[in-house]
Amino acid sequence: MVRDRRHVGLGVVGTGKIGLQRARLAAQHPAVSFLALMDEDRAKAVGVGEDLGADLVTETAAELANDDRVDAIVISTSEPNHTEPALTALAAGKPVLIEKPLALTLEDADQIVAAAEAAGVDARVGYSMRYLQKYSVGWDNVSSGMIGDVVGMTGRVYSSRAQGLAILNRSVHATPVVDIATYLVDVACWYLAPQVPVEVVSRGHGTVFRDHGFDVDDVAWSMIRFSGGTVFDVGVCYMLPLGFPTTGQSIRLELFGTDGALLIDDDHRDQLLYTERGYQNTYAESQKLNFAFLGSRTTGEWVGETMFGRLANETRAWIDYVATGNECYLTPLEQARTVLAVTLAIEESLATGESVPIDQGPSRA
């Protein structure tokens, strides 16, 4: 179907590791005719703006959101700082893409959901696994009934302690469960809809992160029960040794249905590099490897001026959606709120040892 196309003005709030990638991709996109950047560190934003040829640089989210030349906004601040710029953008009536997780508390998440509903504005959350080919193709086959009714599902995500410590040093509340296992919870909710998660029980253990001053389990395993009876067994481990050759997420995901099964191998062992020069993990500076799984960087890879991978696919797809109305698979706010509720319930179950019901939120109360 040929859709109407229009040029858009795009604002990016936050010019850190992810915001920089989003802004760089936006600057390359043919539909983006105006690029605005915001960071509380103005000098940082100015430097990025000069490199990308941004049209506006500011240190306030309100100035960016209320500029008539800005049509849509990406919130790429750190996890604890999503709420205020998201509310500001929604109050200005601008479509928003928010980095995952939606927020770190259900109270903040509910504020954002309510603001979007009140403003009648579409907002999405960047769970980028949906834009890696193997997961979207898997979803297409599962949702069309190729494996029948899904009875059970299992998944796990591993990475090195270099990644885990880099994340925790950025935000102590961005635990491996809330910040990383959340990707698998989102995929499970996507695959199993219209079922919703109703209960979780979790167990964990760890000393590595606690030895670094963080009260966080090194490993956590959870059983999530969905409303139709499907069970999802999900685990996260972000304490593999510094020398382990991944520079991002190593994932396995498996679904078992009444008419078939889907097994996804995303461990990145198909492209191996050994170098005496050392391969630097650009996200976690403490990790420099001789042996590396290429392609394991979670965001993706830049080759010259072209970015490959899930973050690039997701960013381009969202800009296409804003500019043309093309179909968009990014996580809607209500679903992102459910994912947050599940990860917080996992954390509660880890702390108490009890089964925890999932907070379904005001709209399902």
C-alpha positions as CSV (number, residue, x, y, z in Angstrom):
1,M,0.0,0.0,0.0
2,V,1.3,3.4,-0.9
3,R,1.0,5.8,2.0
4,D,1.2,9.6,2.3
5,R,4.7,10.7,3.1
6,R,5.8,13.8,5.0
7,H,8.9,15.3,6.4
8,V,9.2,15.3,10.2
9,G,11.1,17.3,12.8
10,L,12.6,14.9,15.3
11,G,13.8,15.8,18.8
12,V,16.1,13.5,20.8
13,V,16.2,14.0,24.6
14,G,19.5,12.7,26.0
15,T,22.7,12.4,24.0
16,G,24.4,9.5,25.9
17,K,25.3,6.1,24.5
18,I,21.9,5.3,23.0
19,G,20.7,8.8,22.4
20,L,23.8,9.5,20.3
21,Q,23.0,6.4,18.1
22,R,19.3,7.4,17.7
23,A,20.3,11.0,16.8
24,R,22.9,9.8,14.3
25,L,20.3,7.5,12.6
26,A,17.8,10.3,12.6
27,A,20.3,12.7,10.9
28,Q,20.6,10.1,8.1
29,H,16.9,9.4,7.6
30,P,15.4,11.0,4.5
31,A,12.2,11.9,6.2
32,V,13.9,13.9,9.0
33,S,14.1,17.5,7.9
34,F,14.7,19.1,11.3
35,L,16.8,17.6,14.1
36,A,16.7,18.9,17.7
37,L,18.9,17.7,20.6
38,M,18.5,18.2,24.3
39,D,20.9,17.3,27.1
40,E,21.3,18.9,30.6
41,D,25.0,18.9,29.7
42,R,24.8,21.6,27.1
43,A,28.4,21.3,26.1
44,K,27.9,17.6,25.3
45,A,24.7,18.3,23.3
46,V,26.5,21.1,21.4
47,G,29.3,18.7,20.5
48,V,26.9,16.1,19.2
49,G,24.9,18.7,17.4
50,E,27.9,20.1,15.6
51,D,28.9,16.6,14.5
52,L,25.4,15.8,13.2
53,G,24.4,19.2,11.9
54,A,21.5,19.5,14.3
55,D,19.1,22.5,13.8
56,L,18.5,23.1,17.5
57,V,20.4,22.3,20.7
58,T,19.0,23.0,24.1
59,E,19.4,21.9,27.8
60,T,15.6,21.9,28.5
61,A,13.1,19.3,27.5
62,A,10.3,21.9,27.5
63,E,12.0,24.1,24.9
64,L,12.5,21.1,22.6
65,A,9.0,19.7,23.1
66,N,7.2,23.1,22.5
67,D,9.1,24.0,19.4
68,D,6.6,23.9,16.5
69,R,9.3,22.5,14.2
70,V,9.5,19.3,16.3
71,D,6.9,16.7,15.3
72,A,8.0,13.7,17.4
73,I,10.4,13.0,20.2
74,V,12.8,10.2,21.4
75,I,13.4,10.0,25.2
76,S,16.9,8.5,25.5
77,T,17.7,9.6,29.1
78,S,18.9,7.1,31.7
79,E,16.3,4.8,33.2
80,P,15.4,6.9,36.3
81,N,14.9,10.0,34.2
82,H,12.2,9.0,31.6
83,T,9.1,10.3,33.4
84,E,9.5,14.1,33.3
85,P,10.6,14.5,29.7
86,A,8.0,12.0,28.6
87,L,5.2,13.9,30.3
88,T,6.5,17.2,28.8
89,A,6.5,15.7,25.3
90,L,3.0,14.2,25.7
91,A,1.7,17.5,27.1
92,A,2.9,19.1,23.9
93,G,1.0,16.6,21.9
94,K,4.1,14.9,20.3
95,P,4.4,11.2,19.5
96,V,7.1,9.7,21.7
97,L,9.5,6.8,21.6
98,I,10.8,6.0,25.1
99,E,13.8,3.8,25.9
100,K,13.0,0.7,27.8
101,P,11.9,0.2,30.5
102,L,9.0,2.6,30.4
103,A,9.9,3.7,34.0
104,L,11.3,2.3,37.2
105,T,8.1,2.4,39.2
106,L,4.5,1.6,38.4
107,E,3.5,5.1,39.7
108,D,5.7,6.8,37.1
109,A,4.5,4.4,34.4
110,D,0.9,5.0,35.2
111,Q,1.5,8.8,35.0
112,I,2.9,8.4,31.5
113,V,0.1,6.1,30.3
114,A,-2.5,8.4,31.7
115,A,-0.8,11.5,30.1
116,A,-0.7,9.7,26.7
117,E,-4.4,8.8,26.9
118,A,-5.4,12.3,28.0
119,A,-3.5,13.9,25.1
120,G,-4.6,11.3,22.6
121,V,-1.0,10.8,21.6
122,D,0.7,7.6,20.4
123,A,3.7,6.6,22.5
124,R,5.9,3.5,22.2
125,V,8.7,1.9,24.2
126,G,11.9,0.7,22.6
127,Y,12.1,-3.0,23.2
128,S,14.4,-3.5,20.3
129,M,14.4,-7.4,20.3
130,R,11.1,-7.0,18.3
131,Y,13.2,-5.6,15.4
132,L,15.8,-8.3,15.2
133,Q,14.7,-10.5,12.3
134,K,14.7,-13.9,14.1
135,Y,12.3,-12.7,16.8
136,S,9.9,-10.9,14.5
137,V,9.8,-13.8,12.1
138,G,9.2,-16.1,15.1
139,W,6.4,-13.9,16.3
140,D,4.8,-13.9,12.8
141,N,4.8,-17.7,12.8
142,V,3.6,-18.1,16.4
143,S,0.8,-15.5,16.0
144,S,-0.4,-17.1,12.8
145,G,-0.8,-20.5,14.7
146,M,2.0,-22.4,13.1
147,I,2.9,-24.2,16.4
148,G,-0.7,-24.3,17.7
149,D,-1.5,-23.2,21.3
150,V,1.7,-22.4,23.2
151,V,1.8,-24.6,26.3
152,G,5.2,-23.5,27.7
153,M,8.1,-21.2,26.9
154,T,11.6,-20.8,28.2
155,G,14.3,-18.2,27.7
156,R,17.5,-16.9,29.2
157,V,19.9,-14.0,28.7
158,Y,23.6,-14.0,29.7
159,S,26.3,-11.4,29.5
160,S,29.5,-10.5,31.3
161,R,29.9,-8.7,34.6
162,A,31.6,-5.9,32.6
163,Q,28.2,-5.1,31.1
164,G,26.3,-5.7,34.4
165,L,28.6,-3.3,36.3
166,A,28.5,-0.7,33.6
167,I,24.7,-0.7,33.8
168,L,24.6,-0.6,37.6
169,N,27.1,2.2,37.8
170,R,24.9,4.2,35.5
171,S,21.7,3.5,37.6
172,V,21.7,1.3,40.7
173,H,18.0,0.6,40.1
174,A,18.6,-0.8,36.6
175,T,19.2,-4.4,37.8
176,P,19.7,-7.3,35.4
177,V,16.0,-8.2,35.9
178,V,14.5,-4.7,35.4
179,D,17.0,-3.6,32.7
180,I,17.8,-6.9,30.8
181,A,15.4,-9.7,31.6
182,T,12.7,-7.1,30.7
183,Y,13.5,-7.8,27.0
184,L,12.5,-11.4,27.3
185,V,9.4,-10.6,29.3
186,D,8.4,-8.2,26.5
187,V,8.9,-10.8,23.8
188,A,6.9,-13.4,25.9
189,C,4.0,-10.9,26.3
190,W,4.1,-10.1,22.5
191,Y,4.1,-13.8,21.5
192,L,1.5,-14.9,24.0
193,A,-1.1,-12.0,23.6
194,P,-4.0,-11.8,24.2
195,Q,-2.9,-13.7,27.3
196,V,-1.5,-11.5,30.1
197,P,0.9,-12.5,32.9
198,V,-0.9,-13.0,36.2
199,E,1.6,-14.5,38.7
200,V,5.4,-14.9,39.1
201,V,7.7,-16.9,41.5
202,S,11.4,-16.3,41.4
203,R,14.6,-17.5,43.0
204,G,18.1,-16.0,42.8
205,H,21.6,-16.0,44.3
206,G,24.8,-14.0,44.0
207,T,28.0,-12.6,45.5
208,V,29.8,-10.9,42.6
209,F,27.7,-7.8,42.3
210,R,27.4,-7.6,46.1
211,D,31.2,-7.6,46.4
212,H,31.1,-4.5,44.2
213,G,28.6,-2.8,46.5
214,F,25.3,-3.6,44.7
215,D,22.6,-5.5,46.5
216,V,21.7,-7.5,43.4
217,D,21.6,-11.2,42.6
218,D,24.0,-12.5,40.0
219,V,21.5,-15.0,38.7
220,A,17.8,-14.9,38.8
221,W,15.3,-17.5,37.5
222,S,11.5,-17.0,37.4
223,M,8.4,-18.9,36.5
224,I,5.7,-16.6,35.0
225,R,2.1,-17.9,34.7
226,F,-0.1,-16.3,32.0
227,S,-3.9,-16.0,32.0
228,G,-4.4,-18.8,29.6
229,G,-2.3,-21.2,31.6
230,T,1.0,-20.9,29.6
231,V,4.1,-20.9,31.7
232,F,7.3,-19.0,30.9
233,D,10.5,-19.9,32.6
234,V,13.0,-17.0,32.3
235,G,16.5,-16.5,33.6
236,V,19.1,-13.8,33.6
237,C,22.8,-14.0,34.4
238,Y,25.0,-10.9,34.0
239,M,28.1,-12.1,36.0
240,L,30.1,-14.1,33.4
241,P,33.8,-13.4,33.8
242,L,35.4,-10.3,32.2
243,G,37.1,-12.4,29.6
244,F,33.9,-14.1,28.4
245,P,33.8,-13.3,24.7
246,T,30.4,-11.6,24.5
247,T,30.0,-7.8,24.4
248,G,26.2,-7.9,24.8
249,Q,23.3,-10.3,25.3
250,S,23.5,-14.0,24.6
251,I,20.0,-15.3,24.3
252,R,18.1,-18.6,23.9
253,L,14.3,-18.6,23.5
254,E,12.2,-21.7,23.0
255,L,8.4,-22.2,22.7
256,F,6.5,-25.5,22.8
257,G,3.0,-25.7,21.2
258,T,0.3,-28.2,20.6
259,D,1.3,-28.4,16.9
260,G,5.0,-27.6,16.9
261,A,7.9,-25.8,18.5
262,L,10.1,-22.7,17.9
263,L,13.7,-22.7,19.0
264,I,15.8,-19.5,18.7
265,D,19.6,-19.5,19.1
266,D,20.9,-16.0,19.6
267,D,24.2,-16.8,21.3
268,H,26.4,-15.1,18.5
269,R,28.7,-18.1,18.1
270,D,28.5,-17.9,14.4
271,Q,31.1,-15.1,13.9
272,L,34.2,-15.5,16.0
273,L,37.2,-13.1,16.1
274,Y,40.6,-13.7,17.7
275,T,43.0,-10.7,17.7
276,E,46.3,-10.0,19.5
277,R,45.4,-6.3,19.3
278,G,42.5,-6.5,21.6
279,Y,38.8,-6.0,20.8
280,Q,37.3,-3.2,22.9
281,N,33.8,-3.4,24.3
282,T,32.5,0.1,23.5
283,Y,29.8,-0.1,26.1
284,A,31.9,-1.4,29.0
285,E,35.4,0.1,28.9
286,S,36.7,-2.4,31.5
287,Q,36.4,-5.3,28.9
288,K,39.0,-5.7,26.2
289,L,39.1,-9.1,24.6
290,N,41.4,-11.2,22.5
291,F,38.5,-13.6,21.6
292,A,35.1,-12.0,20.8
293,F,31.7,-13.0,19.5
294,L,31.2,-10.5,16.7
295,G,27.7,-9.1,16.4
296,S,27.0,-9.6,20.1
297,R,26.8,-5.9,20.9
298,T,23.2,-5.4,21.9
299,T,22.6,-2.2,20.0
300,G,24.2,-3.3,16.8
301,E,27.3,-2.3,14.8
302,W,28.4,0.7,12.8
303,V,30.3,-0.1,9.6
304,G,31.4,3.2,8.2
305,E,28.3,5.4,8.1
306,T,25.8,2.5,8.1
307,M,24.4,0.9,11.3
308,F,23.3,-2.7,11.3
309,G,21.2,-4.4,14.0
310,R,18.1,-4.1,16.1
311,L,18.5,-0.5,17.4
312,A,19.0,0.7,13.8
313,N,16.0,-1.3,12.5
314,E,13.8,-0.1,15.3
315,T,14.8,3.6,15.0
316,R,14.2,3.6,11.2
317,A,10.9,1.8,11.6
318,W,9.6,4.3,14.2
319,I,10.6,7.3,12.0
320,D,8.9,5.6,9.1
321,Y,5.8,5.1,11.2
322,V,5.7,8.8,12.2
323,A,6.3,9.9,8.6
324,T,4.1,7.5,6.7
325,G,1.9,5.5,9.1
326,N,3.6,2.3,8.1
327,E,2.9,-0.7,10.5
328,C,4.8,-0.4,13.7
329,Y,5.7,-3.3,16.1
330,L,7.2,-1.2,18.9
331,T,5.7,-1.9,22.3
332,P,2.6,0.2,23.1
333,L,2.6,1.9,26.5
334,E,0.0,-0.5,28.1
335,Q,2.1,-3.5,27.2
336,A,5.3,-1.8,28.4
337,R,3.5,-1.0,31.7
338,T,2.7,-4.8,32.0
339,V,6.3,-5.7,31.3
340,L,7.5,-3.4,34.1
341,A,4.9,-4.8,36.5
342,V,6.3,-8.3,35.8
343,T,9.9,-7.4,36.3
344,L,9.0,-5.6,39.6
345,A,7.1,-8.6,40.7
346,I,10.2,-10.8,39.9
347,E,12.3,-8.5,42.1
348,E,9.7,-8.7,44.9
349,S,9.6,-12.5,44.7
350,L,13.4,-12.7,44.8
351,A,13.3,-10.6,48.0
352,T,10.4,-12.4,49.7
353,G,10.6,-15.9,48.3
354,E,6.8,-15.7,47.8
355,S,4.6,-16.0,44.7
356,V,3.6,-12.5,43.6
357,P,0.5,-11.5,41.6
358,I,1.0,-9.1,38.7
359,D,-0.3,-5.6,39.2
360,Q,-2.6,-5.2,36.1
361,G,-2.9,-1.4,36.4
362,P,-5.8,1.0,36.5
363,S,-7.1,0.1,33.1
364,R,-7.5,-3.6,34.1
365,A,-8.5,-3.0,37.7
